[in-house]
Amino acid sequence: MEIKKSAIAGTLESSDAQVVVDPGENGIELTIQSSVINQFGPQIKAVVLETLQRLGVTSGKIAIVDRGALDCTIKARVECAVYRSNDQVDNLPWGGAIQ
């Protein structure tokens, strides 16, 4: 799946994450802002990259603003933003094809 247009998912509330995806041509360009980057930065990055890989996304600009979100929340926000970038709103494989 490719990122066709800019899309956003999530909020800037505590325990959430805001994910913005934009089209890109040079692989995955990931930017992470987090109040817990020193403790959990590598884990946040791993969750995002794994989710993108499972979705088949090979290029794009991904910006994450984390406010202490759990892994499952980050994964859901990334999935949602990618699906929105493709205008895919029906018959989404939540919890099925994407694990």
N, C-alpha and C positions, 0 to 999 in steps of 0.2 A: 504494500500500500504506500502511496506517496502522499506527502503533505501538499495539497493543491492551493490552499489559501490560508491566510492568518485565521487563527481560532484561539479561543481562551476557555479555560475551565477552572473552577475553584474560586476561592475568595481569599482575602487577606486576614480573615479572622484567626484567632488562636486555634491551634490544633488542626489547621487546614493548610493547603498549599494552592497557589495560583500557578497554573501552567499556561504558557503562551507558546504556540507553535507557528512557525512561518516557513514557507518554502525555502529551500537551499539547494546548492549544487555541489558543495564540497564535503560530503559526508555529514555526520552529525556534529553540529556545533552546540554544545551544551553550556549554559550559564546557570549557576546555582547561587542564590542568595538565601542565607539561613542564619537564624540566631544560634543554631546548634551545629554550624558547619564544622567546627573543630572536632566535635564528638562523633557526628553522624554523616559528615560530608561524603566519605567513600560509600557508605550504605545507600544514601540518597542517589548518588550517581549510578550505582549498580542496579538499583530498582528501576530507574528511568531507562537505562540502556537495555536492560533485559526486556522491559515492556515494549520498547520500540522494536527490538529484534523479533519478539513474538508477533508483533503487528506487521512485520515485514518492511518497516520504515528504514531506509538506508541513507537518506539525506534530509536535512532540514535544520532549522535553527530552533532550539528549544530553550526557553527561559523559565526557570522555576524560582518562585519566591515562597520559601517554606516558613511556616510559623509553628513548627513542631508537629507536623503531620505524621501519622503512622505510615508504614510501608503500603498498606492496603489502600490508604487514601491517596497517596502519591500515584500509585498504579492506576487507580480509578480516574484520577484527574488527567493523567497522560492519555489513557485510552479515550476518554471523552473528548479531549481537545483534538486528537488525531481524527476521530470519527467526524467531529464537527467540521474539520478542515476539508472533508470529503463530502459534506452535506449528507452524510449517512445517518439517518435518524430512525429508520424502521428495521426491525428484525436484527438487532444487534446481538452478537454472541456473548453477552455478559456471562462470565463464569464458565463458559463452554470452551470455545476455541482458544480464548485467551485465559491462561491459568496463572 
